[in-house]
């Protein structure tokens, strides 16, 4: 299996130093977490001078910010793949998006934590803001598909948006932490079916009209 360091160096030698540094940064983050993340470690992993990351990103926070923006784009792409693969319509788009949420968290747990549980990225950075807004816009579009434009714009739409987000994020976080005791191990199809059922049940409750006072 090719080493990720070799892949990063190969990209550098082809002139794409920024991408090579992001590859190296992702691996450093995976291995050492935010606490152990350094520009020197990224430079060493990419096989470039210690000054190279600073030239492109300024400091460690700048590199982590660019990495978080990349993470958001992968996050949206994982959700879109699910929706397209399933041809999801209506409320089914929210279930598919939730499964894509879990797909991303499983494939990139370090990026998942960087995006949603770290204060290191600069939240005012334009690239990161644009990437985060794109993720939020995708969720808004899914809520609109579930409720229709008029209801999605009102209080019910806002409630469903927050419920869907909380549901998907909570499940993804528990999956990554290994804290879902009834999720079948070694049975991908069974685990998928259970995750889908959990999301459908949660969204079914969220989509139900509120009870009228008697």
C-alpha positions as CSV (number, residue, x, y, z in Angstrom):
1,X,0.0,0.0,0.0
2,X,1.5,3.4,-0.9
3,X,2.5,5.7,1.9
4,X,0.5,8.9,2.3
5,X,3.8,10.7,2.7
6,X,4.8,9.5,-0.7
7,X,1.5,10.7,-2.2
8,X,2.0,14.1,-0.7
9,X,5.6,14.4,-2.0
10,X,4.4,13.3,-5.4
11,X,1.9,16.1,-5.5
12,X,4.5,18.5,-4.4
13,X,6.9,17.5,-7.1
14,X,4.2,18.0,-9.6
15,X,3.9,21.6,-8.4
16,X,0.8,21.4,-6.2
17,X,2.5,22.3,-2.9
18,X,-0.7,23.6,-1.3
19,X,-2.5,20.3,-1.9
20,X,0.5,18.3,-0.7
21,X,0.6,20.3,2.5
22,X,-3.1,19.8,3.1
23,X,-2.6,16.0,2.6
24,X,0.2,16.1,5.1
25,X,-1.8,18.2,7.5
26,X,-4.7,15.8,7.4
27,X,-2.4,12.9,8.3
28,X,-0.8,14.9,11.1
29,X,-4.2,15.7,12.5
30,X,-5.3,12.0,12.2
31,X,-2.2,10.8,14.1
32,X,-1.6,13.6,16.6
33,X,-4.9,15.5,17.0
34,X,-5.3,19.2,17.2
35,X,-3.2,19.3,20.4
36,X,-0.1,17.8,18.7
37,X,-0.5,19.5,15.4
38,X,2.5,21.6,14.2
39,X,3.6,23.2,11.0
40,X,7.0,21.5,11.4
41,X,5.4,18.1,11.5
42,X,3.4,18.9,8.4
43,X,6.4,20.1,6.5
44,X,8.4,17.1,7.5
45,X,5.6,14.8,6.4
46,X,5.3,16.6,3.0
47,X,9.1,16.5,2.6
48,X,9.4,20.3,2.3
49,X,11.2,23.1,4.2
50,X,9.8,24.3,7.5
51,X,9.1,27.6,5.9
52,X,6.8,26.2,3.2
53,X,3.6,25.8,5.3
54,X,4.0,29.3,6.8
55,X,4.4,30.7,3.3
56,X,1.1,29.2,2.2
57,X,-1.0,29.3,5.4
58,X,0.7,31.7,7.8
59,X,0.6,29.6,10.9
60,X,-0.8,26.4,12.3
61,X,-4.2,28.0,12.7
62,X,-4.2,29.0,9.1
63,X,-3.4,25.5,7.9
64,X,-6.1,24.0,10.2
65,X,-8.6,26.6,8.9
66,X,-7.9,25.6,5.3
67,X,-8.2,21.9,6.3
68,X,-11.5,22.6,8.0
69,X,-12.8,24.2,4.8
70,X,-11.7,21.1,2.8
71,X,-13.4,19.0,5.4
72,X,-16.7,20.9,4.9
73,X,-16.5,20.3,1.1
74,X,-15.9,16.6,1.7
75,X,-18.8,16.5,4.2
76,X,-21.2,18.0,1.6
77,X,-19.9,15.7,-1.1
78,X,-20.5,12.6,1.1
79,X,-24.1,13.7,1.7
80,X,-24.7,14.4,-2.0
81,X,-23.3,11.0,-3.0
82,X,-25.8,9.3,-0.7
83,X,-28.7,11.4,-2.0
84,X,-27.8,10.7,-5.6
85,X,-27.1,7.0,-5.1
86,X,-30.6,6.6,-3.6
87,X,-32.4,8.9,-5.8
88,X,-33.8,10.4,-2.6
89,X,-36.9,12.6,-2.7
90,X,-38.9,14.5,-0.1
91,X,-38.1,13.5,3.5
92,X,-36.0,10.7,2.1
93,X,-33.4,13.3,1.3
94,X,-32.9,14.0,5.0
95,X,-32.4,10.3,5.8
96,X,-29.9,10.0,2.9
97,X,-28.1,13.2,4.0
98,X,-28.0,11.8,7.6
99,X,-26.4,8.6,6.3
100,X,-23.9,10.7,4.3
101,X,-23.1,12.6,7.6
102,X,-22.2,9.2,9.2
103,X,-20.2,8.2,6.1
104,X,-18.1,11.3,6.4
105,X,-17.6,11.0,10.1
106,X,-16.5,7.4,9.7
107,X,-14.1,8.1,6.8
108,X,-12.6,11.3,8.3
109,X,-13.0,11.3,12.1
110,X,-10.2,13.8,12.6
111,X,-11.8,16.2,10.2
112,X,-15.2,15.6,11.7
113,X,-13.8,16.6,15.1
114,X,-11.9,19.6,13.7
115,X,-15.0,21.0,12.0
116,X,-17.5,20.4,14.8
117,X,-15.5,20.2,18.1
118,X,-12.5,22.5,17.8
119,X,-12.0,26.2,18.2
120,X,-8.7,26.3,16.4
121,X,-10.0,27.1,12.9
122,X,-10.6,30.8,12.2
123,X,-14.4,31.0,11.9
124,X,-14.2,34.4,10.2
125,X,-12.0,33.1,7.4
126,X,-13.9,33.7,4.1
127,X,-13.1,30.2,2.6
128,X,-14.2,28.5,5.8
129,X,-17.3,30.6,6.0
130,X,-18.2,29.8,2.4
131,X,-17.7,26.1,2.9
132,X,-19.8,26.1,6.1
133,X,-22.6,28.1,4.5
134,X,-22.7,25.6,1.6
135,X,-23.2,22.8,4.0
136,X,-26.0,24.7,5.7
137,X,-27.6,25.6,2.4
138,X,-27.7,21.9,1.5
139,X,-29.5,21.1,4.7
140,X,-32.0,23.9,4.0
141,X,-32.7,22.5,0.5
142,X,-33.4,19.1,2.0
143,X,-35.8,20.6,4.5
144,X,-37.5,22.4,1.7
145,X,-37.8,19.2,-0.2
146,X,-39.4,17.5,2.8
147,X,-41.9,20.3,3.7
148,X,-42.3,22.5,0.6
149,X,-41.0,26.1,0.2
150,X,-43.8,27.8,2.3
151,X,-43.6,25.6,5.4
152,X,-39.8,25.3,5.2
153,X,-39.6,29.1,5.5
154,X,-41.5,29.2,8.8
155,X,-41.2,28.0,12.3
156,X,-41.9,24.4,11.4
157,X,-39.1,24.4,8.8
158,X,-36.7,25.9,11.3
159,X,-37.6,23.3,13.9
160,X,-37.1,20.4,11.4
161,X,-33.8,21.9,10.2
162,X,-32.5,21.9,13.8
163,X,-33.9,18.5,14.6
164,X,-32.5,16.9,11.5
165,X,-29.1,18.4,12.1
166,X,-29.0,17.4,15.8
167,X,-30.2,13.9,14.9
168,X,-27.6,13.3,12.2
169,X,-24.8,14.8,14.2
170,X,-25.6,13.0,17.3
171,X,-25.7,9.6,15.6
172,X,-22.5,10.3,13.7
173,X,-20.7,11.3,16.9
174,X,-21.9,8.2,18.7
175,X,-20.8,6.0,15.8
176,X,-17.3,7.5,15.7
177,X,-17.0,7.2,19.4
178,X,-18.2,3.5,19.3
179,X,-21.0,4.4,21.7
180,X,-24.0,2.8,19.9
181,X,-24.1,-0.6,21.8
182,X,-26.8,-2.1,19.5
183,X,-25.2,-1.3,16.2
184,X,-24.2,-4.7,14.7
185,X,-20.4,-5.2,14.4
186,X,-19.0,-6.9,11.4
187,X,-22.4,-6.7,9.6
188,X,-22.3,-3.7,7.3
189,X,-25.8,-4.3,5.9
190,X,-27.3,-4.8,9.4
191,X,-25.6,-1.6,10.7
192,X,-26.8,0.3,7.7
193,X,-30.4,-0.9,8.2
194,X,-30.3,0.1,11.9
195,X,-28.9,3.6,11.2
196,X,-31.5,4.1,8.5
197,X,-34.3,3.0,10.9
198,X,-33.0,5.3,13.6
199,X,-33.0,8.3,11.3
200,X,-36.4,7.5,9.8
201,X,-38.0,7.1,13.2
202,X,-36.4,10.4,14.5
203,X,-37.4,12.3,11.4
204,X,-40.9,10.7,11.5
205,X,-41.4,12.3,14.9
206,X,-39.9,15.6,13.7
207,X,-42.2,15.7,10.6
208,X,-45.3,14.9,12.5
209,X,-47.6,17.9,13.1
210,X,-47.5,19.2,16.6
211,X,-50.3,18.1,18.9
212,X,-53.1,20.6,19.3
213,X,-53.9,21.5,22.9
214,X,-57.2,19.9,24.0
